């Protein structure tokens, strides 16, 4: 059964770009060639025989930040390098990237053994910590700006690293992962079906205790965490996102009620806990209708913003779209109607258009025309009907809805058409 499940995971996440060969090897005494993916050997304690790849941009900043980018099952460090845009972002912002690479047959990181779930206990986390130490020494890196991010198995390892080494990492970003300790096994298996199926449900206190148990006696600050998950994930089910939120809000000592909720893109629901800014203590992004392979080009920029490594420290705007939206509302004491006109200002015909927008708090759509609307509140997506679902260049379509409100009758905001931002006329 374990081999079948592992094979399934490899098939689902192995479709990212194949790994290029390493460009060079180096010992632990000199910096790697600038702007070149380089394999490093002899970097320190490495009980599970991981391989280490480093990318240093041509213009490394003085005392640079360090980003550990952890691959998916079946992947590799070079595949993570070529399949994501972290290297381009390092070129722009001057940080150094570490790409750990698994050599065991499954090509999955160990996130389940007792050794992996204990600080200094052995297995993969110890090797990754050695890689970080090597980079800090080699580049005089800033020890207060060390970060981890990963996809699938790498996302699970991101949770593990932040639990094992809270004094090392400032923040993490996990794409389709599970809570620290959720995948724990005692029989040597790499797979935990209950956890992957989203049926391991614990209280926030229980999840927090698992994290604290990895480094008993530690009382210092804990890392911030950004969490991403698709609602249709059939490998590591979506309930794991809620359990991760429980865990990291409890560890940070903040409430589980979001301080802010918005929709940065159509189909995304972003909740922030303990703060409302781009570097909130915990941030979660749920992607409606998206499966396990949720990572898309452009998401890394949002990770770097969350880490605070971009120049402005603010969330980058959504992609510029070729659309204009005008909206008018008519309100009364407990309700309103809205008329929304969408114009395709691009050069390509849109077939099957979807308009995303954010309703103000307290508003809920009760009925609509010209489109179907879901959900009724929050981050809403309006999907064109059969008769108006095609939008030619320069063409417009007008749709509308009726909604209840609890005092705020403002029009919706943050319009996107098929995922691209619209100009509001």
NUTOR-687186 format. One record per residue (C-alpha): residue number from 1; residue in three letters; x, y, z. Coordinates in nm, 2 decimals. Example, Ala and Ser with C-alpha at 12.3 -4.5 7.8 and 13.67 -1.06 7.14 Angstrom:
2
@n 1 | res ALA | px 1.23 | py -0.45 | pz 0.78
@n 2 | res SER | px 1.37 | py -0.11 | pz 0.71
This chain:
425
@n 1 | res UNK | px 0.00 | py 0.00 | pz 0.00
@n 2 | res UNK | px 0.28 | py 0.24 | pz 0.09
@n 3 | res UNK | px 0.44 | py 0.19 | pz -0.25
@n 4 | res UNK | px 0.11 | py 0.25 | pz -0.43
@n 5 | res UNK | px 0.05 | py 0.57 | pz -0.24
@n 6 | res UNK | px 0.40 | py 0.69 | pz -0.30
@n 7 | res UNK | px 0.37 | py 0.62 | pz -0.67
@n 8 | res UNK | px 0.04 | py 0.81 | pz -0.68
@n 9 | res UNK | px 0.21 | py 1.11 | pz -0.51
@n 10 | res UNK | px 0.49 | py 1.09 | pz -0.76
@n 11 | res UNK | px 0.25 | py 1.10 | pz -1.05
@n 12 | res UNK | px 0.05 | py 1.39 | pz -0.92
@n 13 | res UNK | px 0.34 | py 1.61 | pz -0.83
@n 14 | res UNK | px 0.61 | py 1.49 | pz -1.07
@n 15 | res UNK | px 0.48 | py 1.70 | pz -1.36
@n 16 | res UNK | px 0.69 | py 2.00 | pz -1.27
@n 17 | res UNK | px 1.00 | py 2.08 | pz -1.47
@n 18 | res UNK | px 1.26 | py 1.81 | pz -1.48
@n 19 | res UNK | px 1.59 | py 1.88 | pz -1.30
@n 20 | res UNK | px 1.89 | py 2.02 | pz -1.50
@n 21 | res UNK | px 2.23 | py 1.89 | pz -1.41
@n 22 | res UNK | px 2.43 | py 2.06 | pz -1.14
@n 23 | res UNK | px 2.67 | py 2.31 | pz -1.29
@n 24 | res UNK | px 2.96 | py 2.26 | pz -1.04
@n 25 | res UNK | px 3.07 | py 2.12 | pz -0.71
@n 26 | res UNK | px 3.25 | py 2.30 | pz -0.43
@n 27 | res UNK | px 3.38 | py 2.23 | pz -0.09
@n 28 | res UNK | px 3.27 | py 2.41 | pz 0.23
@n 29 | res UNK | px 3.53 | py 2.68 | pz 0.23
@n 30 | res UNK | px 3.44 | py 2.91 | pz -0.07
@n 31 | res UNK | px 3.13 | py 3.08 | pz -0.19
@n 32 | res UNK | px 2.96 | py 2.92 | pz -0.49
@n 33 | res UNK | px 2.99 | py 3.08 | pz -0.84
@n 34 | res UNK | px 2.76 | py 3.38 | pz -0.86
@n 35 | res UNK | px 2.43 | py 3.33 | pz -1.05
@n 36 | res UNK | px 2.50 | py 2.96 | pz -1.10
@n 37 | res UNK | px 2.32 | py 2.66 | pz -0.94
@n 38 | res UNK | px 2.60 | py 2.47 | pz -0.77
@n 39 | res UNK | px 2.62 | py 2.16 | pz -0.57
@n 40 | res UNK | px 2.80 | py 2.18 | pz -0.24
@n 41 | res UNK | px 2.96 | py 1.88 | pz -0.07
@n 42 | res UNK | px 3.11 | py 1.84 | pz 0.28
@n 43 | res UNK | px 2.87 | py 2.09 | pz 0.43
@n 44 | res UNK | px 2.85 | py 1.92 | pz 0.77
@n 45 | res UNK | px 2.64 | py 1.66 | pz 0.95
@n 46 | res UNK | px 2.41 | py 1.49 | pz 0.70
@n 47 | res UNK | px 2.27 | py 1.17 | pz 0.85
@n 48 | res UNK | px 2.03 | py 1.09 | pz 0.56
@n 49 | res UNK | px 2.27 | py 1.17 | pz 0.28
@n 50 | res UNK | px 2.09 | py 1.47 | pz 0.13
@n 51 | res UNK | px 2.24 | py 1.66 | pz -0.15
@n 52 | res UNK | px 2.29 | py 2.04 | pz -0.12
@n 53 | res UNK | px 2.25 | py 2.29 | pz -0.41
@n 54 | res UNK | px 2.30 | py 2.66 | pz -0.37
@n 55 | res UNK | px 2.20 | py 2.96 | pz -0.59
@n 56 | res UNK | px 2.38 | py 3.29 | pz -0.52
@n 57 | res UNK | px 2.29 | py 3.59 | pz -0.74
@n 58 | res UNK | px 2.56 | py 3.80 | pz -0.90
@n 59 | res UNK | px 2.48 | py 4.08 | pz -0.66
@n 60 | res UNK | px 2.45 | py 3.91 | pz -0.33
@n 61 | res UNK | px 2.36 | py 4.17 | pz -0.06
@n 62 | res UNK | px 2.59 | py 4.23 | pz 0.24
@n 63 | res UNK | px 2.48 | py 3.98 | pz 0.51
@n 64 | res UNK | px 2.21 | py 3.83 | pz 0.28
@n 65 | res UNK | px 1.89 | py 3.66 | pz 0.38
@n 66 | res UNK | px 1.87 | py 3.28 | pz 0.32
@n 67 | res UNK | px 1.57 | py 3.10 | pz 0.17
@n 68 | res UNK | px 1.55 | py 2.72 | pz 0.19
@n 69 | res UNK | px 1.34 | py 2.59 | pz -0.10
@n 70 | res UNK | px 1.23 | py 2.23 | pz -0.05
@n 71 | res UNK | px 1.11 | py 2.01 | pz -0.33
@n 72 | res UNK | px 0.81 | py 1.78 | pz -0.37
@n 73 | res UNK | px 0.80 | py 1.40 | pz -0.37
@n 74 | res UNK | px 0.98 | py 1.28 | pz -0.68
@n 75 | res UNK | px 1.15 | py 1.61 | pz -0.73
@n 76 | res UNK | px 1.50 | py 1.73 | pz -0.66
@n 77 | res UNK | px 1.68 | py 2.05 | pz -0.56
@n 78 | res UNK | px 1.76 | py 2.13 | pz -0.93
@n 79 | res UNK | px 1.40 | py 2.07 | pz -1.02
@n 80 | res UNK | px 1.29 | py 2.31 | pz -0.75
@n 81 | res UNK | px 1.53 | py 2.56 | pz -0.89
@n 82 | res UNK | px 1.41 | py 2.54 | pz -1.25
@n 83 | res UNK | px 1.04 | py 2.49 | pz -1.17
@n 84 | res UNK | px 1.00 | py 2.80 | pz -0.95
@n 85 | res UNK | px 1.10 | py 3.16 | pz -0.98
@n 86 | res UNK | px 1.29 | py 3.20 | pz -0.66
@n 87 | res UNK | px 1.62 | py 3.23 | pz -0.84
@n 88 | res UNK | px 1.49 | py 3.53 | pz -1.04
@n 89 | res UNK | px 1.36 | py 3.69 | pz -0.72
@n 90 | res UNK | px 1.71 | py 3.63 | pz -0.56
@n 91 | res UNK | px 1.86 | py 3.81 | pz -0.86
@n 92 | res UNK | px 1.63 | py 4.10 | pz -0.78
@n 93 | res UNK | px 1.66 | py 4.11 | pz -0.41
@n 94 | res UNK | px 2.00 | py 3.97 | pz -0.33
@n 95 | res UNK | px 1.93 | py 3.67 | pz -0.11
@n 96 | res UNK | px 2.09 | py 3.32 | pz -0.12
@n 97 | res UNK | px 1.88 | py 3.01 | pz -0.19
@n 98 | res UNK | px 1.95 | py 2.66 | pz -0.05
@n 99 | res UNK | px 1.78 | py 2.37 | pz -0.24
@n 100 | res UNK | px 1.80 | py 2.04 | pz -0.04
@n 101 | res UNK | px 1.77 | py 1.73 | pz -0.25
@n 102 | res UNK | px 1.66 | py 1.38 | pz -0.13
@n 103 | res UNK | px 1.85 | py 1.07 | pz -0.24
@n 104 | res UNK | px 1.63 | py 0.80 | pz -0.09
@n 105 | res UNK | px 1.42 | py 0.60 | pz -0.34
@n 106 | res UNK | px 1.09 | py 0.78 | pz -0.28
@n 107 | res UNK | px 1.25 | py 1.12 | pz -0.33
@n 108 | res UNK | px 1.02 | py 1.23 | pz -0.04
@n 109 | res UNK | px 1.15 | py 1.41 | pz 0.27
@n 110 | res UNK | px 1.13 | py 1.24 | pz 0.60
@n 111 | res UNK | px 0.85 | py 1.42 | pz 0.79
@n 112 | res UNK | px 0.72 | py 1.11 | pz 0.99
@n 113 | res UNK | px 1.01 | py 0.95 | pz 1.19
@n 114 | res UNK | px 1.07 | py 1.03 | pz 1.55
@n 115 | res UNK | px 1.42 | py 1.14 | pz 1.45
@n 116 | res UNK | px 1.28 | py 1.40 | pz 1.21
@n 117 | res UNK | px 1.03 | py 1.54 | pz 1.45
@n 118 | res UNK | px 1.29 | py 1.61 | pz 1.72
@n 119 | res UNK | px 1.54 | py 1.89 | pz 1.72
@n 120 | res UNK | px 1.88 | py 1.75 | pz 1.64
@n 121 | res UNK | px 1.73 | py 1.40 | pz 1.64
@n 122 | res UNK | px 1.87 | py 1.30 | pz 1.30
@n 123 | res UNK | px 1.74 | py 1.25 | pz 0.95
@n 124 | res UNK | px 1.67 | py 1.53 | pz 0.70
@n 125 | res UNK | px 1.62 | py 1.83 | pz 0.93
@n 126 | res UNK | px 1.97 | py 1.79 | pz 1.06
@n 127 | res UNK | px 2.12 | py 1.79 | pz 0.71
@n 128 | res UNK | px 1.92 | py 2.09 | pz 0.61
@n 129 | res UNK | px 2.03 | py 2.27 | pz 0.93
@n 130 | res UNK | px 2.39 | py 2.20 | pz 0.83
@n 131 | res UNK | px 2.33 | py 2.35 | pz 0.49
@n 132 | res UNK | px 2.20 | py 2.67 | pz 0.65
@n 133 | res UNK | px 2.50 | py 2.69 | pz 0.88
@n 134 | res UNK | px 2.73 | py 2.65 | pz 0.57
@n 135 | res UNK | px 2.56 | py 2.94 | pz 0.39
@n 136 | res UNK | px 2.57 | py 3.16 | pz 0.70
@n 137 | res UNK | px 2.94 | py 3.10 | pz 0.74
@n 138 | res UNK | px 3.03 | py 3.13 | pz 0.37
@n 139 | res UNK | px 2.82 | py 3.44 | pz 0.30
@n 140 | res UNK | px 2.81 | py 3.60 | pz 0.65
@n 141 | res UNK | px 2.44 | py 3.57 | pz 0.61
@n 142 | res UNK | px 2.19 | py 3.74 | pz 0.84
@n 143 | res UNK | px 2.09 | py 3.48 | pz 1.10
@n 144 | res UNK | px 1.77 | py 3.68 | pz 1.17
@n 145 | res UNK | px 1.65 | py 3.64 | pz 0.81
@n 146 | res UNK | px 1.64 | py 3.26 | pz 0.74
@n 147 | res UNK | px 1.33 | py 3.13 | pz 0.58
@n 148 | res UNK | px 1.18 | py 2.80 | pz 0.45
@n 149 | res UNK | px 0.93 | py 2.73 | pz 0.17
@n 150 | res UNK | px 0.82 | py 2.41 | pz 0.01
@n 151 | res UNK | px 0.57 | py 2.23 | pz -0.21
@n 152 | res UNK | px 0.39 | py 1.91 | pz -0.10
@n 153 | res UNK | px 0.65 | py 1.69 | pz 0.07
@n 154 | res UNK | px 0.86 | py 2.01 | pz 0.09
@n 155 | res UNK | px 0.56 | py 2.19 | pz 0.25
@n 156 | res UNK | px 0.54 | py 1.92 | pz 0.51
@n 157 | res UNK | px 0.92 | py 1.96 | pz 0.57
@n 158 | res UNK | px 0.87 | py 2.34 | pz 0.60
@n 159 | res UNK | px 0.63 | py 2.27 | pz 0.89
@n 160 | res UNK | px 0.88 | py 2.03 | pz 1.04
@n 161 | res UNK | px 1.18 | py 2.27 | pz 1.01
@n 162 | res UNK | px 0.98 | py 2.55 | pz 1.18
@n 163 | res UNK | px 0.89 | py 2.32 | pz 1.46
@n 164 | res UNK | px 1.24 | py 2.17 | pz 1.51
@n 165 | res UNK | px 1.43 | py 2.49 | pz 1.47
@n 166 | res UNK | px 1.21 | py 2.79 | pz 1.59
@n 167 | res UNK | px 1.53 | py 2.98 | pz 1.67
@n 168 | res UNK | px 1.67 | py 2.94 | pz 1.32
@n 169 | res UNK | px 1.37 | py 3.04 | pz 1.10
@n 170 | res UNK | px 1.20 | py 3.37 | pz 1.09
@n 171 | res UNK | px 0.91 | py 3.25 | pz 0.87
@n 172 | res UNK | px 0.79 | py 2.97 | pz 0.64
@n 173 | res UNK | px 0.55 | py 2.93 | pz 0.35
@n 174 | res UNK | px 0.40 | py 2.58 | pz 0.29
@n 175 | res UNK | px 0.22 | py 2.49 | pz -0.04
@n 176 | res UNK | px -0.01 | py 2.19 | pz 0.01
@n 177 | res UNK | px 0.13 | py 2.06 | pz 0.34
@n 178 | res UNK | px 0.01 | py 1.92 | pz 0.67
@n 179 | res UNK | px 0.07 | py 2.03 | pz 1.03
@n 180 | res UNK | px 0.39 | py 1.94 | pz 1.22
@n 181 | res UNK | px 0.36 | py 1.59 | pz 1.36
@n 182 | res UNK | px 0.05 | py 1.50 | pz 1.15
@n 183 | res UNK | px 0.25 | py 1.25 | pz 0.94
@n 184 | res UNK | px 0.42 | py 1.09 | pz 1.24
@n 185 | res UNK | px 0.46 | py 0.71 | pz 1.22
@n 186 | res UNK | px 0.64 | py 0.46 | pz 1.44
@n 187 | res UNK | px 0.68 | py 0.17 | pz 1.20
@n 188 | res UNK | px 0.92 | py 0.32 | pz 0.96
@n 189 | res UNK | px 0.66 | py 0.40 | pz 0.70
@n 190 | res UNK | px 0.69 | py 0.73 | pz 0.51
@n 191 | res UNK | px 0.31 | py 0.75 | pz 0.46
@n 192 | res UNK | px 0.03 | py 0.83 | pz 0.71
@n 193 | res UNK | px -0.31 | py 0.77 | pz 0.53
@n 194 | res UNK | px -0.52 | py 0.93 | pz 0.81
@n 195 | res UNK | px -0.32 | py 1.25 | pz 0.79
@n 196 | res UNK | px -0.32 | py 1.26 | pz 0.41
@n 197 | res UNK | px -0.69 | py 1.20 | pz 0.41
@n 198 | res UNK | px -0.75 | py 1.50 | pz 0.64
@n 199 | res UNK | px -0.90 | py 1.29 | pz 0.92
@n 200 | res UNK | px -0.64 | py 1.37 | pz 1.19
@n 201 | res UNK | px -0.83 | py 1.64 | pz 1.39
@n 202 | res UNK | px -0.68 | py 1.78 | pz 1.71
@n 203 | res UNK | px -0.74 | py 2.08 | pz 1.93
@n 204 | res UNK | px -0.52 | py 2.38 | pz 1.89
@n 205 | res UNK | px -0.36 | py 2.30 | pz 2.22
@n 206 | res UNK | px -0.27 | py 1.95 | pz 2.11
@n 207 | res UNK | px -0.12 | py 2.07 | pz 1.78
@n 208 | res UNK | px 0.07 | py 2.34 | pz 1.96
@n 209 | res UNK | px 0.21 | py 2.08 | pz 2.21
@n 210 | res UNK | px 0.34 | py 1.87 | pz 1.93
@n 211 | res UNK | px 0.55 | py 2.17 | pz 1.80
@n 212 | res UNK | px 0.67 | py 2.26 | pz 2.15
@n 213 | res UNK | px 0.77 | py 1.89 | pz 2.21
@n 214 | res UNK | px 1.02 | py 1.91 | pz 1.93
@n 215 | res UNK | px 1.23 | py 2.15 | pz 2.12
@n 216 | res UNK | px 1.14 | py 2.12 | pz 2.49
@n 217 | res UNK | px 1.22 | py 2.42 | pz 2.71
@n 218 | res UNK | px 1.24 | py 2.66 | pz 2.42
@n 219 | res UNK | px 1.06 | py 2.99 | pz 2.52
@n 220 | res UNK | px 1.18 | py 3.23 | pz 2.25
@n 221 | res UNK | px 0.99 | py 3.37 | pz 1.95
@n 222 | res UNK | px 0.82 | py 3.15 | pz 1.70
@n 223 | res UNK | px 0.83 | py 3.18 | pz 1.32
@n 224 | res UNK | px 0.55 | py 3.33 | pz 1.12
@n 225 | res UNK | px 0.38 | py 3.10 | pz 0.88
@n 226 | res UNK | px 0.21 | py 3.13 | pz 0.54
@n 227 | res UNK | px -0.01 | py 2.84 | pz 0.43
@n 228 | res UNK | px -0.15 | py 2.76 | pz 0.08
@n 229 | res UNK | px -0.40 | py 2.48 | pz 0.00
@n 230 | res UNK | px -0.64 | py 2.39 | pz -0.28
@n 231 | res UNK | px -1.00 | py 2.29 | pz -0.19
@n 232 | res UNK | px -0.99 | py 1.99 | pz -0.43
@n 233 | res UNK | px -0.65 | py 1.85 | pz -0.31
@n 234 | res UNK | px -0.70 | py 1.47 | pz -0.33
@n 235 | res UNK | px -0.34 | py 1.38 | pz -0.21
@n 236 | res UNK | px -0.32 | py 1.59 | pz 0.11
@n 237 | res UNK | px -0.68 | py 1.68 | pz 0.17
@n 238 | res UNK | px -0.80 | py 2.04 | pz 0.23
@n 239 | res UNK | px -0.89 | py 1.99 | pz 0.60
@n 240 | res UNK | px -0.52 | py 1.99 | pz 0.67
@n 241 | res UNK | px -0.52 | py 2.36 | pz 0.61
@n 242 | res UNK | px -0.76 | py 2.42 | pz 0.90
@n 243 | res UNK | px -0.54 | py 2.20 | pz 1.12
@n 244 | res UNK | px -0.23 | py 2.40 | pz 1.02
@n 245 | res UNK | px -0.41 | py 2.72 | pz 1.11
@n 246 | res UNK | px -0.50 | py 2.58 | pz 1.45
@n 247 | res UNK | px -0.14 | py 2.48 | pz 1.51
@n 248 | res UNK | px 0.05 | py 2.79 | pz 1.41
@n 249 | res UNK | px -0.20 | py 3.04 | pz 1.56
@n 250 | res UNK | px -0.18 | py 2.85 | pz 1.89
@n 251 | res UNK | px 0.20 | py 2.83 | pz 1.88
@n 252 | res UNK | px 0.21 | py 3.21 | pz 1.81
@n 253 | res UNK | px -0.04 | py 3.27 | pz 2.09
@n 254 | res UNK | px -0.30 | py 3.44 | pz 1.87
@n 255 | res UNK | px -0.67 | py 3.38 | pz 1.81
@n 256 | res UNK | px -0.82 | py 3.17 | pz 1.54
@n 257 | res UNK | px -1.06 | py 3.44 | pz 1.43
@n 258 | res UNK | px -0.91 | py 3.61 | pz 1.12
@n 259 | res UNK | px -0.80 | py 3.97 | pz 1.17
@n 260 | res UNK | px -0.86 | py 4.02 | pz 0.80
@n 261 | res UNK | px -1.02 | py 3.83 | pz 0.51
@n 262 | res UNK | px -0.99 | py 3.92 | pz 0.14
@n 263 | res UNK | px -0.96 | py 3.78 | pz -0.21
@n 264 | res UNK | px -0.63 | py 3.88 | pz -0.37
@n 265 | res UNK | px -0.73 | py 3.69 | pz -0.68
@n 266 | res UNK | px -1.05 | py 3.53 | pz -0.81
@n 267 | res UNK | px -1.11 | py 3.20 | pz -0.63
@n 268 | res UNK | px -0.87 | py 3.28 | pz -0.35
@n 269 | res UNK | px -0.97 | py 3.34 | pz 0.01
@n 270 | res UNK | px -0.69 | py 3.48 | pz 0.22
@n 271 | res UNK | px -0.72 | py 3.50 | pz 0.60
@n 272 | res UNK | px -0.47 | py 3.67 | pz 0.82
@n 273 | res UNK | px -0.44 | py 3.60 | pz 1.19
@n 274 | res UNK | px -0.28 | py 3.82 | pz 1.46
@n 275 | res UNK | px -0.24 | py 4.11 | pz 1.22
@n 276 | res UNK | px -0.37 | py 4.26 | pz 0.89
@n 277 | res UNK | px -0.05 | py 4.34 | pz 0.71
@n 278 | res UNK | px 0.17 | py 4.16 | pz 0.46
@n 279 | res UNK | px 0.37 | py 4.01 | pz 0.74
@n 280 | res UNK | px 0.09 | py 3.89 | pz 0.96
@n 281 | res UNK | px 0.19 | py 3.62 | pz 1.21
@n 282 | res UNK | px -0.02 | py 3.36 | pz 1.02
@n 283 | res UNK | px -0.16 | py 3.39 | pz 0.67
@n 284 | res UNK | px -0.37 | py 3.12 | pz 0.49
@n 285 | res UNK | px -0.47 | py 3.12 | pz 0.13
@n 286 | res UNK | px -0.74 | py 2.87 | pz 0.02
@n 287 | res UNK | px -0.77 | py 2.82 | pz -0.36
@n 288 | res UNK | px -1.13 | py 2.73 | pz -0.46
@n 289 | res UNK | px -1.15 | py 2.43 | pz -0.70
@n 290 | res UNK | px -0.77 | py 2.38 | pz -0.71
@n 291 | res UNK | px -0.61 | py 2.04 | pz -0.66
@n 292 | res UNK | px -0.28 | py 1.92 | pz -0.52
@n 293 | res UNK | px -0.07 | py 2.08 | pz -0.80
@n 294 | res UNK | px -0.16 | py 2.43 | pz -0.68
@n 295 | res UNK | px 0.18 | py 2.61 | pz -0.72
@n 296 | res UNK | px 0.17 | py 2.86 | pz -1.01
@n 297 | res UNK | px 0.42 | py 3.11 | pz -1.15
@n 298 | res UNK | px 0.39 | py 3.43 | pz -0.95
@n 299 | res UNK | px 0.31 | py 3.28 | pz -0.62
@n 300 | res UNK | px 0.67 | py 3.30 | pz -0.51
@n 301 | res UNK | px 0.65 | py 3.68 | pz -0.53
@n 302 | res UNK | px 0.38 | py 3.67 | pz -0.26
@n 303 | res UNK | px 0.60 | py 3.44 | pz -0.05
@n 304 | res UNK | px 0.89 | py 3.68 | pz -0.08
@n 305 | res UNK | px 0.66 | py 3.97 | pz 0.03
@n 306 | res UNK | px 0.54 | py 3.76 | pz 0.33
@n 307 | res UNK | px 0.90 | py 3.70 | pz 0.42
@n 308 | res UNK | px 0.97 | py 4.08 | pz 0.39
@n 309 | res UNK | px 1.25 | py 4.03 | pz 0.13
@n 310 | res UNK | px 1.11 | py 4.25 | pz -0.15
@n 311 | res UNK | px 1.20 | py 4.62 | pz -0.17
@n 312 | res UNK | px 0.86 | py 4.76 | pz -0.07
@n 313 | res UNK | px 0.74 | py 4.49 | pz 0.17
@n 314 | res UNK | px 0.39 | py 4.51 | pz 0.03
@n 315 | res UNK | px 0.19 | py 4.25 | pz -0.16
@n 316 | res UNK | px 0.25 | py 4.28 | pz -0.54
@n 317 | res UNK | px -0.06 | py 4.38 | pz -0.74
@n 318 | res UNK | px -0.25 | py 4.11 | pz -0.93
@n 319 | res UNK | px -0.16 | py 4.07 | pz -1.29
@n 320 | res UNK | px -0.27 | py 4.36 | pz -1.51
@n 321 | res UNK | px -0.57 | py 4.25 | pz -1.70
@n 322 | res UNK | px -0.75 | py 4.37 | pz -2.02
@n 323 | res UNK | px -1.09 | py 4.45 | pz -1.88
@n 324 | res UNK | px -1.29 | py 4.74 | pz -1.73
@n 325 | res UNK | px -1.57 | py 4.71 | pz -1.48
@n 326 | res UNK | px -1.83 | py 4.97 | pz -1.39
@n 327 | res UNK | px -2.07 | py 4.92 | pz -1.10
@n 328 | res UNK | px -2.36 | py 5.10 | pz -0.96
@n 329 | res UNK | px -2.57 | py 5.02 | pz -0.65
@n 330 | res UNK | px -2.90 | py 5.12 | pz -0.51
@n 331 | res UNK | px -2.95 | py 5.05 | pz -0.14
@n 332 | res UNK | px -3.22 | py 5.06 | pz 0.12
@n 333 | res UNK | px -3.21 | py 4.99 | pz 0.49
@n 334 | res UNK | px -3.13 | py 4.62 | pz 0.48
@n 335 | res UNK | px -3.07 | py 4.55 | pz 0.11
@n 336 | res UNK | px -2.93 | py 4.66 | pz -0.22
@n 337 | res UNK | px -2.92 | py 4.59 | pz -0.59
@n 338 | res UNK | px -2.60 | py 4.61 | pz -0.80
@n 339 | res UNK | px -2.55 | py 4.64 | pz -1.17
@n 340 | res UNK | px -2.21 | py 4.54 | pz -1.30
@n 341 | res UNK | px -2.09 | py 4.60 | pz -1.66
@n 342 | res UNK | px -1.78 | py 4.41 | pz -1.78
@n 343 | res UNK | px -1.59 | py 4.52 | pz -2.09
@n 344 | res UNK | px -1.33 | py 4.31 | pz -2.26
@n 345 | res UNK | px -1.06 | py 4.57 | pz -2.35
@n 346 | res UNK | px -0.81 | py 4.30 | pz -2.46
@n 347 | res UNK | px -0.75 | py 4.16 | pz -2.81
@n 348 | res UNK | px -0.86 | py 3.81 | pz -2.74
@n 349 | res UNK | px -1.22 | py 3.67 | pz -2.72
@n 350 | res UNK | px -1.30 | py 3.53 | pz -2.37
@n 351 | res UNK | px -1.50 | py 3.21 | pz -2.37
@n 352 | res UNK | px -1.65 | py 3.11 | pz -2.04
@n 353 | res UNK | px -1.57 | py 3.43 | pz -1.85
@n 354 | res UNK | px -1.56 | py 3.45 | pz -1.47
@n 355 | res UNK | px -1.56 | py 3.77 | pz -1.27
@n 356 | res UNK | px -1.42 | py 3.77 | pz -0.92
@n 357 | res UNK | px -1.49 | py 4.04 | pz -0.67
@n 358 | res UNK | px -1.50 | py 4.10 | pz -0.30
@n 359 | res UNK | px -1.82 | py 4.19 | pz -0.12
@n 360 | res UNK | px -1.80 | py 4.42 | pz 0.18
@n 361 | res UNK | px -1.84 | py 4.25 | pz 0.52
@n 362 | res UNK | px -2.21 | py 4.19 | pz 0.61
@n 363 | res UNK | px -2.33 | py 4.17 | pz 0.25
@n 364 | res UNK | px -2.48 | py 3.85 | pz 0.11
@n 365 | res UNK | px -2.62 | py 3.79 | pz -0.23
@n 366 | res UNK | px -2.98 | py 3.66 | pz -0.23
@n 367 | res UNK | px -3.04 | py 3.63 | pz -0.60
@n 368 | res UNK | px -2.88 | py 3.74 | pz -0.93
@n 369 | res UNK | px -2.92 | py 3.77 | pz -1.30
@n 370 | res UNK | px -2.70 | py 3.73 | pz -1.61
@n 371 | res UNK | px -2.46 | py 3.50 | pz -1.41
@n 372 | res UNK | px -2.44 | py 3.25 | pz -1.13
@n 373 | res UNK | px -2.28 | py 3.37 | pz -0.81
@n 374 | res UNK | px -2.08 | py 3.16 | pz -0.56
@n 375 | res UNK | px -2.03 | py 3.18 | pz -0.27
@n 376 | res UNK | px -2.29 | py 3.43 | pz -0.15
@n 377 | res UNK | px -2.05 | py 3.65 | pz 0.05
@n 378 | res UNK | px -1.69 | py 3.73 | pz 0.09
@n 379 | res UNK | px -1.48 | py 3.65 | pz -0.22
@n 380 | res UNK | px -1.75 | py 3.59 | pz -0.49
@n 381 | res UNK | px -1.71 | py 3.45 | pz -0.84
@n 382 | res UNK | px -1.97 | py 3.54 | pz -1.10
@n 383 | res UNK | px -1.98 | py 3.29 | pz -1.39
@n 384 | res UNK | px -2.14 | py 3.39 | pz -1.72
@n 385 | res UNK | px -2.45 | py 3.22 | pz -1.85
@n 386 | res UNK | px -2.47 | py 3.01 | pz -2.17
@n 387 | res UNK | px -2.61 | py 3.30 | pz -2.37
@n 388 | res UNK | px -2.35 | py 3.56 | pz -2.26
@n 389 | res UNK | px -2.05 | py 3.35 | pz -2.17
@n 390 | res UNK | px -1.85 | py 3.46 | pz -2.47
@n 391 | res UNK | px -1.70 | py 3.81 | pz -2.46
@n 392 | res UNK | px -1.54 | py 3.94 | pz -2.78
@n 393 | res UNK | px -1.28 | py 4.22 | pz -2.78
@n 394 | res UNK | px -1.45 | py 4.56 | pz -2.70
@n 395 | res UNK | px -1.77 | py 4.38 | pz -2.61
@n 396 | res UNK | px -1.95 | py 4.44 | pz -2.29
@n 397 | res UNK | px -2.20 | py 4.24 | pz -2.08
@n 398 | res UNK | px -2.41 | py 4.37 | pz -1.79
@n 399 | res UNK | px -2.51 | py 4.14 | pz -1.50
@n 400 | res UNK | px -2.65 | py 4.21 | pz -1.15
@n 401 | res UNK | px -2.76 | py 4.09 | pz -0.82
@n 402 | res UNK | px -2.96 | py 4.16 | pz -0.51
@n 403 | res UNK | px -2.80 | py 4.14 | pz -0.17
@n 404 | res UNK | px -2.88 | py 4.19 | pz 0.20
@n 405 | res UNK | px -2.65 | py 4.40 | pz 0.42
@n 406 | res UNK | px -2.60 | py 4.49 | pz 0.78
@n 407 | res UNK | px -2.51 | py 4.85 | pz 0.74
@n 408 | res UNK | px -2.24 | py 4.87 | pz 0.48
@n 409 | res UNK | px -2.40 | py 4.91 | pz 0.13
@n 410 | res UNK | px -2.07 | py 4.99 | pz -0.05
@n 411 | res UNK | px -2.01 | py 4.84 | pz -0.39
@n 412 | res UNK | px -1.78 | py 4.54 | pz -0.44
@n 413 | res UNK | px -1.41 | py 4.58 | pz -0.50
@n 414 | res UNK | px -1.10 | py 4.39 | pz -0.63
@n 415 | res UNK | px -1.25 | py 4.28 | pz -0.96
@n 416 | res UNK | px -1.07 | py 4.02 | pz -1.17
@n 417 | res UNK | px -1.17 | py 3.87 | pz -1.50
@n 418 | res UNK | px -1.05 | py 3.51 | pz -1.55
@n 419 | res UNK | px -0.78 | py 3.58 | pz -1.29
@n 420 | res UNK | px -0.65 | py 3.91 | pz -1.42
@n 421 | res UNK | px -0.72 | py 4.25 | pz -1.25
@n 422 | res UNK | px -0.97 | py 4.49 | pz -1.40
@n 423 | res UNK | px -0.98 | py 4.86 | pz -1.41
@n 424 | res UNK | px -1.28 | py 5.01 | pz -1.23
@n 425 | res UNK | px -1.45 | py 5.27 | pz -1.44
